[in-house]
Amino acid sequence: MNDYERIARLIRFIDAHRAGQPSLEALAAQAGLSPFHFHRLFSAWAGVTPKDFLQCLTLAHARALLREGESVLGAAHAAGLSGPGRLHDLALGLEAATPGEIKSGGDGWILSAGFADTPFGDCLIAESPRGICHVSFLLQGQTAGDALEALREEWPRAKLRRDDTAARGLAAGMFMPPGAPARVPSLRVLVRGSTFQVRVWRALLRIPAGAVVSYGALAKSLDSPSAARAVGSAVAKNSIAFLIPCHRVIRETGVVGEYRWGQERKRAILAWEGARHALQ
């Protein structure tokens, strides 16, 4: 069992027992580790103690803001979450594939594709001549071959070159460890989608790490208040996990909701981001 699988088991346990505020010993037992080793592993993974992480995982701040009827995105800015001192933000240049590039299916391109271990499990990262074009977490039961086949379906005429070393290098910039220097990695991302979908994905990039926004609020930010359902569809079609943060969109009620790469992983990412930014 890898570290992320232990964390996923822990999140299931917390969801079922949150009201009881489980102790370090109870959490360690669920992870199958001694309290000492669990505390050390968890703190290294999240950058905060298990107790602090438990508080962040409840997303109580998100529910409270939504109940107040205020845009969570606006409230996050007002709370200073978008300040310049954040250590783990990414400078992303998002480009949309042209109709010709989409039609060609990557003909003549070589995609560098490889797997990397991340705080949220194994991840497939592919880079085209114009930037990162695919980031996906492996789902339970999914093999590396399955993930590569899904990538081939997205870019059927491109040639794939397996390069795990390059993927690990990109992942190191995406998932910086606690205490990393205050540097901002610059990454280029290439997306395939309609004009509306690209607008939604650009809006996702404006949600600060450590904050969340509802589908309705995201639609309002696009001057399309009645398009919450269409926004939800665009969010679901995002194929660039984590970098384009569709995990930061939740339901109007404050419920975390579904996620293309698993609801538990979505909860883990939100808590990981929230816990780190709470320390700044």
MIBA-557587 format. One line per 8 residues: number of its first residue (from 1); for each residue x, y, z of C-alpha. Coordinates in steps of 0.001 Angstrom, whole numbers. Example, Ala and Ser with C-alpha at 12.3 -4.5 7.8 and 13.67 -1.06 7.14 Angstrom:
<pts>
1) 12300/-4500/7800  13670/-1060/7140 .
</pts>
This chain:
<pts>
1) 0/0/0  1450/3384/-1010  1202/6614/964  -1777/7981/-962  -3792/4781/-440  -3179/5118/3288  -4364/8722/3112  -7482/7714/1151 .
9) -8334/5144/3825  -7837/7831/6459  -10169/10239/4647  -12924/7601/4538  -12496/7110/8276  -12587/10857/8991  -15752/11281/6909  -17470/8616/9002 .
17) -16154/9794/12383  -15522/13534/11980  -17981/14485/14735  -15961/12473/17221  -12671/14147/16293  -10685/10862/16156  -7433/10731/18074  -3947/10302/16659 .
25) -4012/6670/17799  -7293/5995/15997  -6046/7611/12790  -2772/5701/12982  -4657/2426/13376  -6644/3160/10229  -3395/3827/8368  -1898/585/9673 .
33) 1035/2365/11348  2258/3190/14818  1264/6674/16062  4891/7823/15799  5385/6648/12219  1927/7817/11183  2504/11330/12572  5844/11570/10774 .
41) 4495/10229/7453  1382/12376/7547  3203/15570/8453  5634/14968/5597  2733/14373/3195  500/17289/4200  3001/19737/5644  855/20009/8791 .
49) -23/17740/11689  -2923/15256/11435  -4897/17369/13921  -4605/20519/11791  -5406/18548/8666  -8579/17171/10236  -9818/20703/10812  -9088/21709/7232 .
57) -10788/18644/5793  -14182/19640/7171  -14271/22610/4758  -16324/24435/7354  -15041/27751/6051  -16402/26975/2599  -19843/26034/3866  -20054/29152/6031 .
65) -19194/31450/3152  -21705/29782/864  -24465/30075/3479  -23778/33792/3674  -24686/34037/10  -21359/35576/-910  -19118/34536/-3761  -16557/32217/-2215 .
73) -14024/33418/-4744  -14566/37011/-3671  -14466/36096/-7  -11217/34221/-508  -9645/37302/-2035  -10988/39461/783  -9468/37065/3312  -6079/37517/1731 .
81) -5765/34015/299  -4610/35426/-3018  -1725/37397/-1523  1763/37350/-3047  3266/35349/-177  1826/31970/-1226  4627/29495/-1829  2905/26795/-3841 .
89) 1243/28653/-6678  2088/27938/-10285  2534/30370/-13134  534/28720/-15895  334/29825/-19476  -2854/28243/-20839  -3158/27930/-24604  -6053/26491/-26579 .
97) -5361/24022/-29362  -6386/25374/-32750  -9207/23665/-34691  -6541/22325/-37033  -4537/20824/-34182  -7642/19222/-32729  -8650/17799/-36110  -5170/16446/-36796 .
105) -5123/14523/-33520  -1510/15479/-32940  -292/14294/-36331  3465/14869/-36569  3836/15498/-32850  5881/13502/-30353  4351/13461/-26889  6707/12876/-23990 .
113) 4622/10811/-21556  5582/9285/-18243  4476/8416/-14739  5411/10083/-11476  4630/9413/-7844  2775/12379/-6289  1176/13115/-2907  -2100/11934/-4482 .
121) -943/8720/-6120  609/7805/-9442  101/10404/-12151  464/10309/-15943  1883/13527/-17389  2245/14166/-21126  3932/17121/-22787  3441/18186/-26395 .
129) 5616/20585/-28417  3289/23351/-27191  3107/22412/-23521  1627/19951/-21046  -1415/18407/-22694  -2466/15714/-20245  -2320/15149/-16485  -4313/12311/-14931 .
137) -4232/10352/-11701  -4493/6585/-11943  -7815/5345/-10626  -8180/2263/-8463  -7701/-807/-10641  -6402/1210/-13587  -3057/108/-15004  -365/2225/-16595 .
145) -1330/667/-19918  -4952/1763/-19453  -3848/5335/-18742  -1578/5429/-21799  -4388/4090/-23982  -6677/6897/-22787  -3956/9370/-23741  -3670/7800/-27205 .
153) -7418/8250/-27666  -7028/11980/-26962  -4141/12367/-29420  -4599/9396/-31807  -2044/10456/-34433  729/11598/-32143  3678/9356/-31303  4221/8627/-27627 .
161) 7701/8555/-26147  7842/7103/-22644  9930/9304/-20355  9302/8831/-16636  12306/10992/-15742  10823/14014/-17524  7446/13353/-15885  9041/13247/-12447 .
169) 10748/16564/-13170  7429/18198/-14078  5719/16676/-11037  8437/18074/-8757  7447/21584/-9846  3729/20875/-9581  3809/19346/-6096  6490/21268/-4220 .
177) 7324/19866/-771  6885/21834/2456  9643/24357/2968  10394/24699/-741  11940/28024/-1801  9505/30801/-2658  9824/30249/-6370  7041/30089/-8924 .
185) 7468/27357/-11543  6469/28494/-15014  4561/25876/-16992  2780/25913/-20348  -477/23998/-20715  -2247/23109/-23963  -5979/22316/-23780  -8509/20974/-26262 .
193) -12019/22341/-25945  -14747/24665/-27123  -14493/28407/-26629  -16803/28197/-23620  -14870/25319/-22055  -11600/27221/-22391  -13220/30249/-20728  -14259/28059/-17802 .
201) -10784/26536/-17495  -9203/29994/-17512  -11607/31025/-14745  -10542/27988/-12714  -6968/29264/-12786  -8121/32424/-10979  -9383/30498/-7928  -6699/30829/-5255 .
209) -5146/27683/-3850  -6751/26945/-507  -10115/28369/-1640  -13207/26905/-3284  -16036/28263/-5426  -19496/26972/-6287  -20604/26165/-9832  -23091/29038/-9664 .
217) -20493/31537/-8481  -18117/30400/-11212  -20878/30920/-13795  -21514/34435/-12444  -17810/35249/-12747  -18168/34472/-16468  -21197/36814/-16753  -23359/33736/-17397 .
225) -25320/33312/-14139  -27779/30839/-15717  -25042/28584/-17081  -24130/26682/-13898  -24988/23357/-15543  -22841/24136/-18598  -20018/25216/-16291  -20298/21898/-14476 .
233) -20025/20032/-17765  -16936/22009/-18762  -15321/21375/-15372  -15953/17635/-15758  -14254/17572/-19174  -10992/19040/-17928  -8180/16597/-18746  -5417/18503/-16932 .
241) -5687/17331/-13329  -4453/19575/-10499  -2857/22212/-12777  -6279/23359/-13964  -7908/23153/-10532  -11353/21718/-11164  -11033/20232/-7656  -11717/23721/-6251 .
249) -15327/23746/-7514  -17995/22451/-5133  -21788/22362/-4981  -23871/25347/-3845  -24667/23560/-574  -21003/23242/325  -20878/19512/-476  -17568/18620/-2121 .
257) -19241/16667/-4935  -17822/14366/-7570  -14401/14476/-9170  -13124/12853/-12342  -10253/11241/-10431  -12213/10264/-7313  -14020/12162/-4575  -11536/11068/-1898 .
265) -8675/12440/-3989  -10567/15725/-4376  -10990/15978/-614  -7320/15182/-99  -6165/17850/-2559  -8440/20520/-1058  -7302/19746/2464  -3641/19590/1391 .
273) -3921/23031/-223  -5972/24495/2604  -3667/23219/5314  -550/24620/3639  -2076/28039/3019  -3458/28224/6556  166/28327/7744  1058/31407/5687 .
</pts>
